[in-house]
Amino acid sequence: MTKPGCSKRTRNSNCNLPCRTSRTSGLTTGVLGRDQCVRSSNESVRYANERFEQGAVTALELSTAKANLNRSNADMITARYSYLMALKSLEIIQGIPLTL
């Protein structure tokens, strides 16, 4: 099941953020929201591991949980990069010297 604004692949069901963030969305909110998705995905993998060991879920479901965690981590990295690029762009526009 996909969420509105998502691509056909699904995200972690515990994460309420859209699959793709728009450039106009709040960058700080995006980073904080992605952090929540990563934490949620970590919990999903932990529960999937426990259930897999008990024989309650298949290896495919465990792999899906791990793939969702990887995707959440990638989204977090992208959100942080976008935030830093926007911040540096703003500093350039304001005439503030670049610092790393």
N, C-alpha and C positions, 0 to 999 in steps of 0.2 A: 504494500500500500504506500503510495507516494503522497507527500504533503504538497499543498499548493505552492507553486513556484519551484518545485524540485525537479530534478531530472528523473529519469525512469528508475534509476537505482535508489534504493531506500537508505535512510540514515538510521542511526541508533534510535529506537523507538522511545527511549527515555529522554531524548534531547528534543526540545520544542522549537529549536531554531530552524529556519529554512535552510535547505541544503546549500544554497548559494547566497552570499550576501551581496547586496548591491553597493555600488560605490557611494551612494548617498546615505547609506545607513550610518549610524554613529559608530565611529571606529573604536572608541573605548568600550562601548557596549558590546561590539563584536568580539573583542579580545576576551572580555569577561565572560561573555556567553559561550565562546568556544572553550574556555577553561572549564566551564560547567559541563559541556559535552564530553570533554576528555575524562573528567571525573566519573560521569555517568557511564561512559563506555568501559572504563576500568572496572566499575562495579559489575557491569553486564558480563564481562569476561570472567571475573571471579566467580559469579554465580553459575555461568555456563560451565566452567571447569568443575565446580562442585557437582553439578547435576550430571556432567559427563562421567565423572568418576563413579557416580551412583547408577549409571546406565539410564538416566531419565531423558537425555538428549543425545542426538546423533553427532558424529564427528563433523558433519556439514553445518549443523547449528553452532557448534563451537567455533568452527572456522569462520562462520559469518560474524560472530561476535568479535573475533580477533580482527577481521577485516574492517569492521566498523570502528574499532579502536584505532587502527592505523589511519583510517580516513579522518577521524576526529583529530588525531595528532597532526596530520597534514593540513587540515583546516585551521588549526591553531597557529601553526607556523605561518601560513598565508595571512591570517588576521594580524599577527604581530608585525610581519613585514609591511603590510599595507598601512598599519598605524605609524610605524617609524618613517616610512616614505612620505606620508601625509604631513607628519610633524616636521620633517626636514624641509619639505616644500614650503610649508608655512614660514619656517625660519628664513628661508631664502627670500621669500616675498617681503618679509618684514625687514630684511637687510641685516639679519643677525649672522655673524660668521659661522661657518659650518664647524661642528665639533663631532667627534665620534664617541 
